[in-house]
Amino acid sequence: MSHWFVDHRQQFIADTLRVFGQINRQTLCDRFDISTPQASTDLTLFMKLNPGVMIYDGRAKCYVVAQDALPSSRSAEVRVIKGFADE
């Protein structure tokens, strides 16, 4: 199975964080027509590949940018690709 779909969702997470500063599972579910467990898996993978970039805000019930720094699109892509190569 191609990793294109996972890569595409990972890039969407990075772009959404960059533009809006937050993302939640429902955003992924609505955009990609995926299940809530799949959205959770995607967000967990993003945190694993990009440690320190986002944290969960329990009050807002969403993931928010942890610091003022976000990975560039290119570095996020490299981490996603490297993560699958390590599997």
N, C-alpha and C positions, 0 to 999 in steps of 0.2 A: 504494500500500500504506500502511496506517495505521501510524503510529509508536507506537501504543498499546502494543504488545508491548515495544518497546525502552524506552519510558518506564517501563513497569511493572518491567522488569528493573533499570533504573537506580535506581528508588525502592527496590527490594528490596536492592540493593547498599548504598545509604545506610543503610537501616534495619538491615541485618545488621551493618554496621560500628559503628553507634551502639550496638546491643545487645551484640554479642559482641566487638567490637574487631578482628575479622579476617574474611576471606572468601577462598575459593579457587575455582578454576574448577569443581571437582567439585560444589561446593555449588550453583552456578548450573545445571550440567548436570542434577543430580538434581531440583532444584526445578522447572525449566521444560522438561525433556526436550529440551535443545538440545545441539548438538555442542560438543566442546572448542574448536574454532576460533571458534565463535560466542561462547562464554563469554569467550575471550581478547579478542575484539573488544569485547564489552560492558565488560569491565574497563578496557581501554585507553580507551574512550570516557569512562568515568567519570573516569579520571585526567585526561583532556584537559579535561573540563567542570568538574572540581573539583581544580585543581592544588594539590599540597601536602597533600591530605587523607589519602592512603594511599601506602604504599611496599611493595615486595615484600621479604619476609623469606625469603632463600634457605635458611636453616636450617630454618624452619618450613614452607617451601614454600607460603606463602600471603601474601596482602596484608594488612597491618596498618595501623591508624590511625597516621599519621605524627606527629601531635601530639595534645594533649588537646582540640583543637577539631575539631568536625565541623560541616558545614553543616546548618542547620535543614532540615527537610523542604521547606519552602516555597522556600528559596534553591536547593536542589538541583533542585527542579522547574523553577524559572525558568531555571536554567542548561541543563537538558535541553531545554526548549522553545526557548530562544535558540539552542542549538547546532543544532537542526534548521532553524530559520529562516535560519541563516547558510549552509546547504548549497545 
